[in-house]
Amino acid sequence: MPINILMPALSPTMEKGNLAKWLKKEGDKVKSGDVIAEIETDKATMEVEAIDEGTIAKILVPEGTQDVPVNDVIAVLAGEGEDVKAAGAAKPSASAAPPKAAEAPAAAPAAPAAPKAAPAPAAAPAAPAAAPAAQANGQGGRVFSSPLARRLAKDAGIQISAINGTGPHGRVVARDVEQAKSGKGLKAPAAAPSGASSIAPTMSDKQILSLFEPGSYEIIPHDGMRRTIAQRLTASIQNVPHFFLTIDCDIGKLMAAREEINAAAPKDKEKKPLYKISVNDFVIKAMAVALQKIPNCNVSWTESGMVKHHHSDVGVAVAMPGGLITPIIRKAETKTLSTISNEMKDFAARARSRKLKPEEYQGGTTAVSNLGMYGISHFTAVINPPHATILAVGTSEERPVVRGGKIEIAHMMSVTLSCDHRAIDGALGAELIGAFKQLIENPVMMMV
């Protein structure tokens, strides 16, 4: 019996993905473990593997298709000894054979999350091969589009599901994409799903655009990453009661230790140092150790109980084109500064090329956001659930300070801790940022 290959769930929260590229074509033989396609999520591009042996009989979702719902049939596999043409001609059906999702790399167990809205209705069955290519539009229907329209939309960075189709039966055609490039012919944003915040936007899109002269602007449609960031941070600021604690740290000893450590770094065969410690590496280590000293802050809030973590898994905000991502240094309290430094360099490089695996950026027990390299002296950061804290780090700079009645120049850095008041009270948060200050001002204490 033919085997349906489904759009895999590459993370516990993934609902849709973009089928970026097929690495196998119709008629190709595959065996278990063969990489058959590349799938893009809002955060990363991942390879997926076949979990059965056979021959690709029919590809139902062409490469370049966006917003393919998880568990939609994307291809049909003919088993050993089966007629490939017959398998390809058969309609995909749950009764044909147990559906098989393509296999993704194993993800780390997801941390408990806040209650979600009710799941969307099951996706409609895949269209027959003779029908125009279709994809979910995120509103329960299907969006039909021509191959040329899909290619033009992908090149323009526009989601095909956001475009109003003017072709036969509402099909999106090339002229619709050209209109969308100038901000015309785009669908209105979908209404918030059941269970989402009831807070209405202050102004509609139409009201906002009416304030500006026609032709004086262009509209750049949001990509998946930007929409996800907007949704998660809006939910966080509305649902998580934040409070903020700011403290100034004298990092004179840290700067001296950093210079000494980097000067003593061993060299490779090309005489390049094997590591170069940054101030941010000290910050990550200090935050990890501080959470171990104040374990009641190393928590995640759930409605059923407090999740108290044994290790400090520190997410670090990394800017990338179109948004940001927080790869996680796992068990950071146990790692040396050089290990943290090298892990972060690897994470940052792969984050910017969208090559991180879900288990490398999902979960974590806290986060660090550092804008010091941009000259920002002080800011507050929004908590990324299921974290209960995030540390905003400003620039390190020379400032006048008063010591013993005398004005001296010291190397200072301001940090602001955002706390989830459901999980952490003010005094407890003050203990955590105090422990961080003690460690960052006396870096030798991180080593004991």
C-alpha positions as CSV (number, residue, x, y, z in Angstrom):
1,M,0.0,0.0,0.0
2,P,1.3,3.5,-0.7
3,I,2.7,5.4,2.2
4,N,1.8,9.1,2.8
5,I,4.8,11.3,3.7
6,L,3.5,14.2,6.0
7,M,4.8,17.6,6.8
8,P,6.8,16.9,10.0
9,A,6.6,18.8,13.2
10,L,10.1,20.1,13.7
11,S,9.4,21.5,17.1
12,P,6.7,21.0,19.8
13,T,5.1,24.4,18.8
14,M,5.3,24.2,15.1
15,E,2.0,24.4,13.2
16,K,3.2,25.2,9.7
17,G,6.4,25.2,7.7
18,N,7.7,26.2,4.3
19,L,8.8,23.4,2.0
20,A,12.1,25.1,0.9
21,K,13.6,22.4,-1.3
22,W,13.1,18.8,-2.4
23,L,16.4,16.8,-2.4
24,K,14.7,13.8,-4.0
25,K,12.6,13.8,-7.1
26,E,9.7,11.5,-8.3
27,G,11.1,8.1,-9.2
28,D,14.0,8.3,-6.9
29,K,14.6,5.4,-4.5
30,V,15.0,6.2,-0.9
31,K,15.9,4.3,2.2
32,S,15.4,5.0,5.9
33,G,17.7,7.9,7.0
34,D,18.0,9.5,3.5
35,V,17.6,13.3,3.6
36,I,14.6,14.0,1.3
37,A,13.8,17.7,1.8
38,E,14.6,21.0,3.5
39,I,11.9,22.6,5.6
40,E,11.9,26.2,6.8
41,T,10.3,27.2,10.1
42,D,10.2,30.7,11.5
43,K,13.6,30.2,13.1
44,A,15.6,27.7,11.1
45,T,16.1,25.6,8.0
46,M,16.2,21.9,8.7
47,E,16.8,18.7,6.8
48,V,14.3,16.0,7.2
49,E,14.8,12.3,6.6
50,A,12.7,9.4,5.3
51,I,11.7,6.7,7.8
52,D,10.7,4.1,5.2
53,E,12.2,2.5,2.1
54,G,10.7,2.8,-1.3
55,T,10.3,5.0,-4.3
56,I,9.0,8.6,-4.5
57,A,5.8,8.0,-6.5
58,K,4.3,11.5,-6.3
59,I,5.4,14.9,-4.9
60,L,2.2,16.7,-3.9
61,V,3.6,19.9,-2.4
62,P,6.2,21.6,-4.7
63,E,9.3,23.2,-3.3
64,G,8.8,26.9,-2.5
65,T,5.3,26.3,-1.0
66,Q,4.8,28.3,2.2
67,D,2.7,27.7,5.3
68,V,2.2,24.0,4.8
69,P,0.3,22.7,7.9
70,V,1.9,20.0,10.0
71,N,0.6,16.5,9.0
72,D,-0.5,17.6,5.5
73,V,0.5,15.0,2.9
74,I,3.5,16.3,1.0
75,A,4.5,13.2,-1.0
76,V,3.5,9.6,-1.6
77,L,6.0,6.7,-1.3
78,A,5.6,3.4,-3.1
79,G,6.8,0.5,-1.0
80,E,9.2,-2.3,-2.2
81,G,7.6,-4.2,-5.0
82,E,4.7,-1.8,-5.4
83,D,3.7,-0.3,-8.7
84,V,5.1,3.2,-8.6
85,K,2.6,4.6,-11.2
86,A,-0.4,3.2,-9.4
87,A,0.8,4.5,-6.1
88,G,1.3,8.0,-7.6
89,A,-2.1,8.0,-9.2
90,A,-3.9,6.9,-6.0
91,K,-5.5,9.7,-3.9
92,P,-3.7,10.2,-0.6
93,S,-5.9,8.8,2.1
94,A,-5.5,8.0,5.7
95,S,-6.9,4.6,5.0
96,A,-4.3,3.8,2.3
97,A,-1.6,3.2,4.9
98,P,-0.6,4.6,8.2
99,P,0.7,8.1,7.4
100,K,4.4,8.6,7.9
101,A,5.8,12.0,8.8
102,A,9.3,12.8,7.6
103,E,11.7,12.4,10.5
104,A,13.4,15.4,12.0
105,P,16.4,15.5,14.4
106,A,15.2,14.6,17.9
107,A,14.3,17.7,19.8
108,A,14.9,18.2,23.5
109,P,11.8,17.9,25.7
110,A,9.8,21.2,25.7
111,A,9.6,23.1,28.9
112,P,6.1,23.5,30.3
113,A,4.3,26.2,28.4
114,A,1.4,28.5,29.3
115,P,-2.1,27.2,28.3
116,K,-2.7,27.5,24.5
117,A,-5.7,28.4,22.6
118,A,-7.8,25.5,21.3
119,P,-6.1,23.8,18.3
120,A,-7.2,24.7,14.8
121,P,-9.5,22.3,12.9
122,A,-7.7,19.5,11.1
123,A,-6.3,20.6,7.7
124,A,-8.4,19.6,4.6
125,P,-7.1,16.6,2.6
126,A,-4.5,17.4,0.0
127,A,-5.8,18.3,-3.4
128,P,-5.7,15.7,-6.2
129,A,-2.6,16.0,-8.5
130,A,-4.6,17.6,-11.3
131,A,-5.8,20.5,-9.1
132,P,-3.8,23.7,-8.9
133,A,-1.1,23.8,-6.1
134,A,-2.7,24.8,-2.8
135,Q,-1.7,25.7,0.7
136,A,-3.4,26.7,3.9
137,N,-4.0,30.4,4.3
138,G,-4.1,30.3,8.0
139,Q,-7.8,31.0,8.1
140,G,-9.1,27.5,7.7
141,G,-9.4,27.6,3.8
142,R,-7.1,26.9,0.9
143,V,-5.1,29.3,-1.2
144,F,-4.7,28.2,-4.9
145,S,-1.8,29.8,-6.8
146,S,0.1,29.4,-10.1
147,P,3.7,28.1,-10.0
148,L,4.9,31.5,-11.4
149,A,3.0,33.4,-8.7
150,R,4.6,31.2,-6.0
151,R,8.0,31.8,-7.4
152,L,7.5,35.6,-7.6
153,A,6.1,35.7,-4.1
154,K,9.0,33.8,-2.7
155,D,11.5,36.1,-4.5
156,A,9.7,39.1,-3.1
157,G,9.5,37.7,0.4
158,I,5.7,37.8,0.5
159,Q,3.6,34.9,1.9
160,I,1.3,33.7,-0.9
161,S,-1.5,33.2,1.7
162,A,-1.5,37.0,2.4
163,I,-2.4,37.9,-1.2
164,N,-5.9,38.3,-2.6
165,G,-6.3,36.1,-5.7
166,T,-8.0,37.5,-8.8
167,G,-7.6,34.5,-11.1
168,P,-10.2,31.8,-11.7
169,H,-11.9,30.7,-8.5
170,G,-9.7,33.1,-6.5
171,R,-6.4,31.7,-7.7
172,V,-3.4,33.9,-7.0
173,V,-1.7,34.7,-10.3
174,A,1.4,36.7,-11.2
175,R,-0.4,40.0,-11.5
176,D,-1.6,39.6,-7.9
177,V,2.0,39.3,-6.6
178,E,3.1,42.4,-8.6
179,Q,0.2,44.3,-6.9
180,A,1.2,43.0,-3.5
181,K,4.7,44.3,-3.9
182,S,3.3,47.8,-3.8
183,G,1.1,47.0,-0.8
184,K,-2.1,46.5,-2.8
185,G,-4.2,43.4,-2.9
186,L,-3.2,42.1,0.5
187,K,-5.6,40.4,2.8
188,A,-6.7,42.0,6.1
189,P,-5.1,40.4,9.2
190,A,-7.0,37.5,10.5
191,A,-9.1,37.9,13.6
192,A,-7.5,36.7,16.8
193,P,-8.2,33.0,17.5
194,S,-10.3,31.9,20.4
195,G,-8.4,32.2,23.6
196,A,-6.2,35.0,22.4
197,S,-6.0,38.4,24.0
198,S,-9.2,40.4,23.8
199,I,-7.4,43.6,23.8
200,A,-8.2,45.3,20.4
201,P,-5.5,47.2,18.5
202,T,-5.8,51.0,19.0
203,M,-5.9,51.5,15.2
204,S,-6.8,49.3,12.3
205,D,-4.4,49.0,9.3
206,K,-6.8,51.1,7.2
207,Q,-6.9,53.9,9.9
208,I,-3.1,53.9,10.1
209,L,-2.6,54.1,6.3
210,S,-5.2,56.9,6.0
211,L,-2.8,59.1,8.0
212,F,-0.2,59.1,5.2
213,E,-0.3,60.4,1.7
214,P,-0.9,57.6,-1.0
215,G,2.4,56.7,-2.7
216,S,4.5,58.1,0.1
217,Y,5.2,54.6,1.6
218,E,5.5,50.9,0.7
219,I,4.3,47.9,2.7
220,I,6.7,45.1,3.4
221,P,4.7,42.1,4.4
222,H,5.7,40.4,7.6
223,D,7.6,37.1,7.3
224,G,7.0,34.1,9.6
225,M,9.8,35.1,12.0
226,R,8.6,38.7,12.5
227,R,5.0,37.5,13.1
228,T,6.1,34.9,15.7
229,I,8.2,37.5,17.5
230,A,5.3,39.9,17.6
231,Q,2.8,37.2,18.8
232,R,5.1,35.9,21.5
233,L,6.2,39.2,22.9
234,T,2.7,40.7,22.8
235,A,1.4,37.7,24.7
236,S,4.3,38.0,27.2
237,I,3.8,41.7,28.0
238,Q,0.0,41.2,28.3
239,N,0.0,38.0,30.3
240,V,3.3,38.1,32.3
241,P,3.3,40.8,35.1
242,H,6.8,42.3,34.7
243,F,8.8,44.3,37.2
244,F,12.3,45.6,36.7
245,L,15.4,46.0,38.9
246,T,18.4,48.0,37.8
247,I,21.9,48.0,39.3
248,D,25.3,49.4,38.4
249,C,28.3,47.1,38.4
250,D,32.0,48.0,38.7
251,I,33.7,45.7,36.2
252,G,37.3,46.9,36.6
253,K,38.5,43.5,37.9
254,L,36.6,41.7,35.1
255,M,38.3,43.8,32.4
256,A,41.7,43.1,33.9
257,A,40.9,39.4,34.1
258,R,39.6,39.3,30.6
259,E,42.8,40.9,29.2
260,E,45.0,38.5,31.2
261,I,43.0,35.4,30.1
262,N,43.0,36.4,26.4
263,A,46.7,37.1,26.5
264,A,47.4,33.7,27.9
265,A,45.1,31.8,25.5
266,P,46.8,28.9,23.7
267,K,47.4,29.1,20.0
268,D,46.5,26.7,17.2
269,K,48.8,25.6,14.3
270,E,48.1,28.9,12.5
271,K,49.1,30.9,15.7
272,K,45.5,32.0,16.2
273,P,44.1,32.0,19.8
274,L,41.8,29.0,20.6
275,Y,39.4,31.4,22.3
276,K,38.8,35.1,22.9
277,I,36.7,35.8,26.0
278,S,34.1,38.7,25.7
279,V,32.4,40.6,28.5
280,N,29.2,38.9,27.5
281,D,30.8,35.5,28.2
282,F,31.4,36.7,31.8
283,V,27.8,37.9,32.0
284,I,26.4,34.5,30.9
285,K,28.6,32.7,33.4
286,A,27.7,35.1,36.2
287,M,24.0,34.8,35.5
288,A,24.2,31.0,35.5
289,V,26.1,30.9,38.8
290,A,23.8,33.5,40.4
291,L,20.7,31.3,39.6
292,Q,22.4,28.4,41.4
293,K,23.0,30.7,44.4
294,I,19.4,31.9,44.4
295,P,17.6,28.7,43.2
296,N,14.1,30.0,43.9
297,C,14.7,32.3,40.9
298,N,15.6,29.5,38.6
299,V,12.0,28.7,37.9
300,S,9.2,28.6,35.3
301,W,5.6,29.5,36.1
302,T,2.8,27.0,35.2
303,E,-0.8,27.1,36.4
304,S,-0.4,23.7,38.1
305,G,2.8,24.5,40.0
306,M,6.3,26.1,40.0
307,V,8.9,24.4,37.8
308,K,12.2,24.5,39.7
309,H,15.1,23.9,37.4
310,H,18.3,22.1,38.5
311,H,20.6,23.7,35.9
312,S,21.0,27.2,34.5
313,D,20.3,27.0,30.8
314,V,21.0,30.6,29.6
315,G,19.5,31.8,26.4
316,V,21.4,34.6,24.7
317,A,19.7,37.0,22.2
318,V,21.4,37.0,18.8
319,A,20.3,39.5,16.2
320,M,19.7,38.1,12.7
321,P,18.2,39.4,9.5
322,G,14.5,40.0,10.1
323,G,14.5,39.3,13.8
324,L,16.3,37.6,16.7
325,I,16.7,34.2,18.2
326,T,18.0,33.0,21.6
327,P,20.3,30.0,21.4
328,I,20.8,28.4,24.8
329,I,24.0,27.6,26.6
330,R,22.9,24.4,28.5
331,K,24.2,23.9,32.1
332,A,26.2,27.1,31.8
333,E,27.0,27.0,35.5
334,T,29.3,24.0,34.8
335,K,31.1,25.4,31.8
336,T,34.4,27.3,31.6
337,L,34.5,30.8,30.1
338,S,36.4,29.5,27.0
339,T,33.7,26.8,26.4
340,I,30.9,29.4,26.7
341,S,32.8,31.7,24.3
342,N,33.3,29.0,21.6
343,E,29.7,27.8,21.9
344,M,28.4,31.3,21.5
345,K,30.5,32.0,18.4
346,D,29.2,28.8,16.8
347,F,25.6,29.5,17.8
348,A,25.8,33.1,16.5
349,A,27.2,32.0,13.1
350,R,24.6,29.3,12.6
351,A,21.7,31.5,13.9
352,R,22.4,34.1,11.2
353,S,22.3,31.4,8.5
354,R,19.2,29.8,10.2
355,K,20.9,26.5,10.8
356,L,20.1,26.1,14.5
357,K,18.2,23.0,15.6
358,P,15.0,23.5,17.7
359,E,16.6,21.9,20.7
360,E,19.4,24.6,20.5
361,Y,17.0,27.5,20.9
362,Q,13.9,26.2,22.7
363,G,13.4,26.1,26.4
364,G,16.0,27.5,28.7
365,T,15.6,28.9,32.3
366,T,16.6,32.5,31.7
367,A,18.0,34.8,29.0
368,V,20.6,37.6,28.5
369,S,20.1,40.5,26.0
370,N,23.2,42.7,25.5
371,L,23.0,46.0,23.6
372,G,26.2,47.3,25.0
373,M,28.0,47.0,21.7
374,Y,25.5,49.6,20.3
375,G,26.4,52.1,23.0
376,I,23.1,51.6,24.9
377,S,23.7,52.3,28.6
378,H,20.3,51.1,30.0
379,F,17.2,49.4,28.7
380,T,14.6,46.8,29.8
381,A,13.9,43.5,28.0
382,V,10.7,41.5,27.7
383,I,10.6,38.1,29.3
384,N,10.4,35.1,26.9
385,P,8.2,32.4,28.5
386,P,8.7,29.9,29.9
387,H,11.6,32.0,31.5
388,A,10.8,33.9,34.6
389,T,13.7,36.4,34.1
390,I,15.8,38.1,31.5
391,L,18.9,40.3,32.0
392,A,19.3,43.4,29.9
393,V,23.0,44.4,29.7
394,G,24.2,47.9,28.8
395,T,27.5,49.2,27.6
396,S,30.6,49.2,29.8
397,E,32.0,52.7,30.2
398,E,34.2,54.9,32.4
399,R,32.1,56.9,34.8
400,P,32.9,59.1,37.8
401,V,32.0,57.4,41.1
402,V,32.4,58.6,44.7
403,R,34.6,56.4,47.0
404,G,35.6,57.5,50.5
405,G,34.4,61.0,49.8
406,K,36.5,61.3,46.6
407,I,35.5,61.2,43.0
408,E,37.2,58.5,41.0
409,I,36.9,57.1,37.5
410,A,35.6,53.5,37.3
411,H,34.7,51.0,34.6
412,M,30.9,50.7,35.1
413,M,28.1,48.6,33.5
414,S,24.4,48.9,34.2
415,V,22.2,45.9,34.0
416,T,18.4,45.5,34.4
417,L,16.6,42.3,35.5
418,S,13.1,41.8,34.3
419,C,11.1,39.4,36.5
420,D,7.8,37.5,36.3
421,H,6.0,38.7,39.4
422,R,3.9,35.5,39.4
423,A,7.0,33.5,40.1
424,I,9.5,35.9,41.7
425,D,8.7,38.6,44.3
426,G,10.6,41.9,44.5
427,A,12.9,40.9,47.4
428,L,13.8,37.6,45.7
429,G,14.6,39.4,42.5
430,A,16.8,41.8,44.4
431,E,18.7,38.8,45.8
432,L,19.3,37.5,42.3
433,I,20.6,40.7,40.8
434,G,22.7,41.3,44.0
435,A,24.3,37.8,43.5
436,F,25.0,38.7,39.9
437,K,26.6,42.0,40.9
438,Q,28.9,40.2,43.4
439,L,30.0,37.7,40.8
440,I,30.5,40.1,37.9
441,E,32.5,42.5,40.2
442,N,34.6,39.6,41.5
443,P,35.0,37.2,38.6
444,V,37.3,34.9,40.5
445,M,34.2,33.9,42.6
446,M,32.7,32.3,39.4
447,M,35.5,29.7,39.5
448,V,34.7,28.3,43.0
